[in-house]
Amino acid sequence: MTEQTAAGTVIVVGGGIIGIACAHYLSDAGFQVTVIERNTIAGACSHANCGFIVPSHVLPLTEPAALKTALKSLFTPRAPFRVRPQWDLSFWKWMWQFGRRCTHKQMLAAAPALKSMLDLSLQEYRRLLEQEDLACEWRDAGLLYVFQTERGLDEYRQIDRLLTEHFGVAAREIPGETLPAFDPALKPGLAGAFHYTCDASLKPDLLAAAWTTRLRERGVQFQEACELTGVTHAGGKITQLETSQGELQADAVVFATGAWSPLLAEQLGCAIPILPGKGYSVTMAAPDPSPRYPMLFPEHKVGVCPFENRFRLGSMMEFTGYDTTIPEYRIQQLRDSAKPYLVTPSTETEYERWYGWRPMTWDSLPIIGRVPRLNNAWLAAGHNMLGMSMAPATGKLIAQLVSSETPDLDPMPYAPDRFE
């Protein structure tokens, strides 16, 4: 325990949106917080994702159709959902565990824990925006699921019915003939859409910059280009972190290391079954007309993100390891996927091509809680495709657990020891 605060000191390893959220709530709880980041703050998976805040996304990736889609992708290199075989035992163990959970029963069993996180996060986002003045192009327009074909629309009606009946998440169905009036950016002749008014959106890089600025003003320290190189522990506690900027000590350590977390498993002495699920985006000048609403095109698996002066297409899920390339065909695939839906599907002026590794767990639930054999170490990782949506709830839960307070959420579904 230090003399600087009654609560003590905490190092947060990882400066993505999850690390930033953990720093916020730990600082609120009275801790002196330092965030260390191997590159730049919010420069990886938190930088140029779609920015959807989606309480509607209560169903896990382990849906019954996911296994068939994954197997089919083995023979379809350009599939939006792509699995590339790897000669790694942990990869096949992950795939086996994922596959055995792709049942209707398992899907419904995992969904309540996701819903709890998503609902609390939306509540916290609204509070944060009011209290912290985070300028991030927040929009309460909801999220529009648009379908090109009647078959796709009919299949999704079953999902929408399930969401309504089991979880109280309801959407408004919009007939295809009225879609151009609802959003003039949409082409005539589409089958229809579902509008989830409970959802919201923001610009991820603006949120990270504004939030980091507020935290610096409150005394949170951020150390960029500070790579973790080793963890020393004794007597069931971390005693020291070795970094590229020297040795660091704190009363507690939170590892918010995203897709890199499995590389720490041996040093932390626990299983961290996360695979990097690679996604892409391309950010360009806004088209004319630009969509009024954030959108998903489920049949082509692409997301559309209209910002004030920008326009982003994002999608793909590739299990290809820690691959850092951005293939030209993936960017073109994003552009082509929007063509059946939008009057002006893209523009020539590009501002950024991006990839990010989503931290995917085999049960679709994040890993939040104390490291099993280390009393002062905590994990906040494995948020799959919902890191932006779950960040505030994760930060709040971590702060409550580190402070030994009664948490707002039942922490058991997210506990790291579920993999022991």
C-alpha positions as CSV (number, residue, x, y, z in Angstrom):
1,M,0.0,0.0,0.0
2,T,1.4,3.4,-0.9
3,E,1.0,6.7,0.9
4,Q,-0.3,8.5,-2.1
5,T,-3.9,7.1,-1.9
6,A,-5.9,5.2,0.6
7,A,-6.8,2.6,-2.0
8,G,-3.3,2.0,-3.4
9,T,-1.6,1.9,-6.8
10,V,-2.7,-0.1,-9.9
11,I,-0.9,-0.7,-13.2
12,V,-3.1,-1.3,-16.1
13,V,-1.3,-3.2,-18.8
14,G,-2.9,-2.3,-22.2
15,G,-4.1,1.0,-23.4
16,G,-7.1,0.0,-25.6
17,I,-10.6,1.0,-24.7
18,I,-10.9,-1.7,-22.1
19,G,-7.7,-0.5,-20.4
20,I,-8.9,3.1,-20.5
21,A,-12.2,2.1,-19.0
22,C,-10.5,0.2,-16.2
23,A,-8.3,3.2,-15.5
24,H,-11.3,5.4,-15.2
25,Y,-13.2,3.3,-12.7
26,L,-10.1,2.5,-10.7
27,S,-9.3,6.2,-10.5
28,D,-12.9,6.8,-9.4
29,A,-12.4,4.2,-6.7
30,G,-9.4,6.1,-5.3
31,F,-6.5,4.2,-6.8
32,Q,-3.5,5.9,-8.3
33,V,-3.4,4.4,-11.8
34,T,-0.7,4.0,-14.4
35,V,-1.5,2.7,-17.9
36,I,1.3,1.2,-19.9
37,E,0.9,0.5,-23.6
38,R,3.3,-1.2,-25.9
39,N,2.4,1.1,-28.8
40,T,0.1,4.1,-28.7
41,I,-3.0,4.5,-26.6
42,A,-6.1,3.0,-28.3
43,G,-4.0,2.4,-31.4
44,A,-4.9,-1.2,-32.1
45,C,-8.4,-2.9,-32.1
46,S,-9.9,0.2,-30.4
47,H,-8.9,2.6,-33.1
48,A,-11.0,2.2,-36.3
49,N,-13.7,-0.4,-35.5
50,C,-17.3,0.3,-36.4
51,G,-18.1,2.1,-33.1
52,F,-21.4,0.3,-32.5
53,I,-22.8,0.3,-29.0
54,V,-25.1,-2.6,-29.3
55,P,-27.4,-3.9,-26.5
56,S,-29.1,-5.8,-29.3
57,H,-26.1,-8.1,-29.7
58,V,-27.0,-10.4,-26.8
59,L,-26.6,-13.6,-28.9
60,P,-23.1,-15.1,-28.7
61,L,-21.0,-16.0,-31.8
62,T,-21.5,-19.6,-30.8
63,E,-24.7,-19.9,-32.7
64,P,-25.7,-23.2,-34.3
65,A,-24.8,-22.0,-37.8
66,A,-21.3,-20.8,-36.9
67,L,-19.6,-24.2,-36.9
68,K,-20.9,-25.0,-40.5
69,T,-19.8,-21.5,-41.6
70,A,-16.3,-22.1,-40.1
71,L,-15.9,-25.5,-41.7
72,K,-17.0,-24.2,-45.1
73,S,-14.5,-21.4,-44.9
74,L,-11.6,-23.8,-44.8
75,F,-12.1,-24.2,-48.5
76,T,-13.1,-20.6,-49.2
77,P,-10.1,-18.3,-48.7
78,R,-12.1,-15.1,-49.3
79,A,-15.0,-15.9,-47.1
80,P,-16.0,-13.1,-44.7
81,F,-15.8,-15.6,-41.9
82,R,-12.4,-17.3,-42.5
83,V,-10.6,-20.0,-40.6
84,R,-7.1,-20.8,-41.8
85,P,-5.8,-24.1,-40.4
86,Q,-2.7,-23.6,-38.1
87,W,-0.2,-26.1,-36.8
88,D,-0.8,-25.2,-33.2
89,L,-2.4,-27.5,-30.6
90,S,-4.0,-24.5,-28.8
91,F,-5.7,-23.4,-32.0
92,W,-7.3,-26.8,-32.5
93,K,-8.3,-27.0,-28.8
94,W,-9.9,-23.6,-29.1
95,M,-11.8,-24.6,-32.3
96,W,-13.0,-27.9,-30.7
97,Q,-14.3,-26.0,-27.6
98,F,-15.9,-23.4,-29.8
99,G,-17.6,-26.0,-32.0
100,R,-19.1,-28.0,-29.1
101,R,-20.8,-24.8,-27.9
102,C,-22.4,-24.1,-31.2
103,T,-25.9,-25.3,-30.1
104,H,-29.1,-23.5,-29.5
105,K,-29.0,-24.5,-25.8
106,Q,-25.5,-23.1,-25.3
107,M,-26.3,-20.0,-27.2
108,L,-29.3,-19.2,-25.0
109,A,-27.2,-20.1,-21.9
110,A,-24.4,-17.6,-22.7
111,A,-26.7,-14.7,-23.8
112,P,-27.9,-13.5,-20.3
113,A,-24.3,-12.8,-19.2
114,L,-23.7,-10.8,-22.4
115,K,-27.0,-8.9,-22.0
116,S,-26.0,-7.9,-18.4
117,M,-22.7,-6.5,-19.6
118,L,-24.2,-4.7,-22.6
119,D,-27.1,-3.1,-20.6
120,L,-24.8,-1.8,-17.9
121,S,-22.4,-0.4,-20.4
122,L,-25.1,1.6,-22.2
123,Q,-26.2,2.9,-18.9
124,E,-22.7,3.9,-17.9
125,Y,-22.0,5.4,-21.4
126,R,-24.9,7.8,-20.9
127,R,-23.7,8.8,-17.5
128,L,-20.1,9.3,-18.7
129,L,-21.2,11.4,-21.7
130,E,-23.2,13.7,-19.4
131,Q,-20.6,14.0,-16.6
132,E,-17.3,13.8,-18.5
133,D,-18.2,15.7,-21.7
134,L,-16.7,13.1,-24.0
135,A,-16.9,14.5,-27.5
136,C,-17.1,11.3,-29.6
137,E,-19.9,11.8,-32.2
138,W,-22.3,9.8,-30.0
139,R,-25.5,9.0,-31.9
140,D,-28.7,7.5,-30.5
141,A,-30.0,6.7,-34.0
142,G,-30.1,2.9,-33.3
143,L,-28.8,0.2,-35.6
144,L,-30.4,-0.8,-38.9
145,Y,-30.2,-4.5,-40.1
146,V,-30.8,-4.3,-43.8
147,F,-31.6,-7.4,-46.0
148,Q,-31.3,-7.7,-49.7
149,T,-33.4,-10.9,-50.2
150,E,-36.7,-12.1,-48.8
151,R,-35.0,-15.3,-47.7
152,G,-32.5,-13.4,-45.6
153,L,-35.3,-11.3,-44.1
154,D,-37.4,-14.3,-43.3
155,E,-34.5,-16.1,-41.6
156,Y,-33.8,-13.1,-39.5
157,R,-37.4,-12.8,-38.4
158,Q,-36.8,-15.9,-36.4
159,I,-33.8,-14.4,-34.6
160,D,-35.7,-11.2,-34.0
161,R,-38.6,-13.2,-32.5
162,L,-36.1,-15.1,-30.3
163,L,-34.5,-11.8,-29.1
164,T,-38.0,-10.4,-28.2
165,E,-39.4,-13.5,-26.5
166,H,-36.3,-14.5,-24.5
167,F,-34.5,-11.1,-23.8
168,G,-37.0,-8.3,-24.4
169,V,-34.9,-6.9,-27.2
170,A,-37.4,-5.8,-29.8
171,A,-36.9,-4.2,-33.2
172,R,-39.2,-2.4,-35.6
173,E,-39.5,-4.1,-38.9
174,I,-39.4,-1.7,-41.9
175,P,-40.9,-2.9,-45.2
176,G,-38.5,-2.8,-48.2
177,E,-40.7,-0.4,-50.2
178,T,-40.4,2.3,-47.4
179,L,-36.7,1.9,-46.9
180,P,-35.6,4.7,-49.3
181,A,-37.9,7.1,-47.5
182,F,-36.6,6.0,-44.1
183,D,-33.0,6.4,-45.2
184,P,-32.4,7.9,-48.7
185,A,-29.0,6.3,-48.9
186,L,-30.6,2.9,-49.3
187,K,-31.4,1.6,-52.8
188,P,-35.0,0.8,-53.9
189,G,-35.8,-2.9,-54.2
190,L,-34.4,-4.2,-50.9
191,A,-36.4,-6.8,-49.0
192,G,-36.6,-4.9,-45.7
193,A,-34.9,-4.1,-42.4
194,F,-35.1,-4.3,-38.7
195,H,-34.4,-1.1,-36.6
196,Y,-33.0,-1.7,-33.1
197,T,-33.6,1.7,-31.5
198,C,-31.9,0.5,-28.3
199,D,-28.5,0.7,-30.0
200,A,-26.1,3.7,-30.4
201,S,-22.9,4.5,-32.1
202,L,-19.8,6.6,-31.7
203,K,-16.4,7.4,-33.3
204,P,-13.9,5.1,-31.5
205,D,-10.7,7.2,-31.9
206,L,-12.5,10.4,-30.7
207,L,-13.9,8.6,-27.6
208,A,-10.4,7.2,-26.7
209,A,-8.8,10.6,-27.2
210,A,-11.4,12.5,-25.1
211,W,-11.5,9.9,-22.4
212,T,-7.7,9.8,-22.1
213,T,-7.5,13.6,-21.9
214,R,-10.0,13.5,-19.0
215,L,-8.1,10.8,-17.2
216,R,-4.8,12.7,-17.5
217,E,-6.4,15.7,-16.0
218,R,-7.4,13.5,-13.0
219,G,-3.9,12.3,-12.5
220,V,-3.9,9.0,-14.4
221,Q,-0.5,8.3,-15.9
222,F,-0.1,7.0,-19.5
223,Q,3.2,5.5,-20.6
224,E,3.3,4.7,-24.4
225,A,5.9,2.6,-26.1
226,C,6.2,0.7,-22.8
227,E,6.3,-3.0,-23.6
228,L,5.8,-5.6,-20.9
229,T,8.7,-8.0,-21.1
230,G,8.4,-10.0,-17.9
231,V,6.3,-10.7,-14.8
232,T,7.9,-11.5,-11.4
233,H,5.7,-13.0,-8.7
234,A,6.3,-14.6,-5.3
235,G,4.0,-15.7,-2.5
236,G,0.9,-15.6,-4.7
237,K,1.5,-11.9,-5.7
238,I,3.0,-10.0,-8.6
239,T,6.0,-8.2,-7.1
240,Q,7.4,-6.5,-10.2
241,L,6.8,-5.9,-13.9
242,E,9.7,-5.8,-16.3
243,T,9.1,-3.3,-19.2
244,S,11.1,-1.7,-22.0
245,Q,11.1,1.4,-19.8
246,G,12.4,-0.2,-16.7
247,E,11.0,-2.0,-13.6
248,L,7.5,-1.1,-12.3
249,Q,5.8,-2.0,-9.0
250,A,2.2,-1.5,-7.8
251,D,-0.3,-3.0,-5.3
252,A,-2.3,-4.5,-8.1
253,V,-2.0,-5.2,-11.8
254,V,-4.8,-5.4,-14.4
255,F,-4.0,-7.0,-17.7
256,A,-6.2,-5.5,-20.4
257,T,-4.1,-6.9,-23.2
258,G,-6.8,-7.9,-25.7
259,A,-5.7,-10.4,-28.3
260,W,-2.2,-10.5,-26.9
261,S,-3.4,-11.9,-23.6
262,P,-2.6,-15.6,-24.4
263,L,1.1,-14.8,-24.6
264,L,1.0,-14.0,-20.9
265,A,-0.6,-17.3,-19.9
266,E,2.6,-19.0,-18.9
267,Q,3.9,-16.1,-16.9
268,L,0.5,-15.7,-15.1
269,G,0.1,-19.4,-14.6
270,C,-3.4,-19.7,-16.0
271,A,-5.3,-20.6,-19.1
272,I,-6.2,-17.7,-21.4
273,P,-8.0,-19.3,-24.4
274,I,-8.1,-16.3,-26.7
275,L,-7.6,-16.3,-30.5
276,P,-7.0,-13.2,-32.6
277,G,-10.0,-12.7,-34.9
278,K,-8.9,-10.3,-37.5
279,G,-11.2,-7.6,-38.9
280,Y,-10.8,-4.8,-41.4
281,S,-12.1,-1.4,-42.1
282,V,-11.7,1.4,-44.7
283,T,-12.5,5.0,-43.8
284,M,-13.3,7.4,-46.6
285,A,-14.9,10.7,-47.5
286,A,-18.7,10.7,-46.9
287,P,-20.7,9.7,-49.9
288,D,-23.7,11.6,-51.2
289,P,-26.2,10.6,-49.9
290,S,-24.6,9.4,-46.7
291,P,-26.6,7.0,-44.5
292,R,-28.5,8.6,-41.7
293,Y,-28.2,5.4,-39.6
294,P,-25.4,3.0,-38.7
295,M,-26.2,-0.2,-40.6
296,L,-25.4,-3.9,-40.8
297,F,-25.9,-6.0,-43.9
298,P,-26.0,-9.5,-42.4
299,E,-26.2,-11.3,-45.7
300,H,-22.8,-9.8,-46.8
301,K,-21.5,-9.4,-43.2
302,V,-20.5,-5.7,-43.5
303,G,-21.0,-2.8,-41.2
304,V,-21.6,0.8,-42.3
305,C,-20.6,3.7,-40.0
306,P,-21.6,7.2,-41.0
307,F,-19.6,9.9,-39.1
308,E,-19.8,13.7,-39.4
309,N,-17.3,14.0,-42.1
310,R,-16.3,10.4,-42.7
311,F,-17.7,7.1,-43.8
312,R,-16.5,3.7,-42.7
313,L,-17.1,0.1,-44.0
314,G,-15.9,-2.6,-41.6
315,S,-16.2,-6.4,-41.4
316,M,-14.5,-9.8,-41.7
317,M,-13.6,-12.4,-39.2
318,E,-10.3,-14.1,-40.0
319,F,-8.7,-16.7,-37.7
320,T,-5.2,-16.3,-39.3
321,G,-3.0,-15.8,-36.3
322,Y,-1.2,-12.5,-35.7
323,D,-1.1,-11.6,-39.4
324,T,-0.4,-7.9,-39.9
325,T,-1.1,-7.6,-43.6
326,I,-4.1,-5.7,-45.2
327,P,-4.8,-7.5,-48.5
328,E,-6.1,-5.3,-51.3
329,Y,-8.9,-7.9,-52.0
330,R,-10.3,-7.5,-48.4
331,I,-10.7,-3.7,-48.8
332,Q,-12.3,-4.2,-52.2
333,Q,-14.5,-6.8,-50.7
334,L,-15.8,-4.3,-48.2
335,R,-16.5,-1.8,-51.0
336,D,-18.2,-4.5,-53.1
337,S,-20.3,-5.7,-50.2
338,A,-22.0,-2.3,-49.8
339,K,-23.0,-2.1,-53.5
340,P,-26.3,-4.0,-53.4
341,Y,-27.6,-1.8,-50.6
342,L,-26.4,1.8,-51.0
343,V,-27.0,4.4,-53.7
344,T,-23.4,5.5,-53.3
345,P,-21.7,2.6,-51.6
346,S,-18.2,4.2,-51.3
347,T,-16.0,7.1,-52.4
348,E,-12.6,7.3,-53.9
349,T,-11.0,9.5,-51.2
350,E,-9.6,7.1,-48.6
351,Y,-8.3,8.3,-45.2
352,E,-7.4,5.0,-43.6
353,R,-7.1,1.3,-44.2
354,W,-7.1,-0.6,-40.9
355,Y,-7.0,-4.1,-39.3
356,G,-7.5,-5.1,-35.7
357,W,-7.3,-8.4,-33.8
358,R,-10.5,-9.0,-31.9
359,P,-9.8,-11.1,-28.7
360,M,-12.1,-14.1,-29.3
361,T,-12.9,-16.6,-26.5
362,W,-14.4,-20.0,-27.3
363,D,-17.6,-19.4,-25.2
364,S,-18.1,-15.8,-26.5
365,L,-17.9,-14.3,-23.0
366,P,-15.2,-11.9,-21.8
367,I,-12.6,-12.9,-19.2
368,I,-12.9,-10.5,-16.3
369,G,-11.6,-11.3,-12.8
370,R,-8.7,-12.2,-10.6
371,V,-6.0,-14.4,-12.0
372,P,-6.5,-17.8,-10.2
373,R,-3.2,-18.1,-8.4
374,L,-2.2,-14.5,-8.1
375,N,-4.0,-12.4,-5.4
376,N,-3.2,-9.0,-6.9
377,A,-3.5,-9.7,-10.6
378,W,-6.7,-9.3,-12.7
379,L,-7.7,-10.0,-16.3
380,A,-9.9,-7.8,-18.4
381,A,-9.8,-9.3,-21.9
382,G,-11.5,-11.5,-24.4
383,H,-14.4,-9.2,-25.4
384,N,-14.7,-10.8,-28.8
385,M,-16.4,-8.3,-31.1
386,L,-18.0,-6.2,-28.3
387,G,-15.1,-4.4,-26.6
388,M,-16.4,-1.0,-27.4
389,S,-19.9,-2.0,-26.3
390,M,-18.7,-3.6,-23.0
391,A,-15.9,-1.3,-22.0
392,P,-17.7,0.7,-19.2
393,A,-19.2,-2.3,-17.6
394,T,-15.8,-4.1,-17.7
395,G,-14.1,-1.1,-16.1
396,K,-16.7,-0.8,-13.4
397,L,-16.6,-4.5,-12.6
398,I,-12.8,-4.6,-12.4
399,A,-12.8,-1.6,-10.0
400,Q,-15.4,-3.2,-7.8
401,L,-13.5,-6.5,-7.7
402,V,-10.1,-4.9,-7.0
403,S,-11.7,-2.8,-4.2
404,S,-13.5,-5.9,-2.8
405,E,-16.8,-4.1,-3.2
406,T,-20.1,-5.9,-4.0
407,P,-20.2,-5.8,-7.8
408,D,-23.1,-4.6,-9.9
409,L,-22.9,-7.7,-12.0
410,D,-22.5,-11.4,-11.0
411,P,-18.8,-11.9,-11.8
412,M,-19.0,-15.7,-12.1
413,P,-19.8,-16.0,-15.8
414,Y,-16.7,-14.0,-16.7
415,A,-14.2,-15.4,-14.1
416,P,-10.8,-16.6,-15.5
417,D,-11.0,-19.8,-13.4
418,R,-13.8,-21.1,-15.6
419,F,-11.0,-22.4,-17.9
420,E,-9.1,-24.2,-15.1
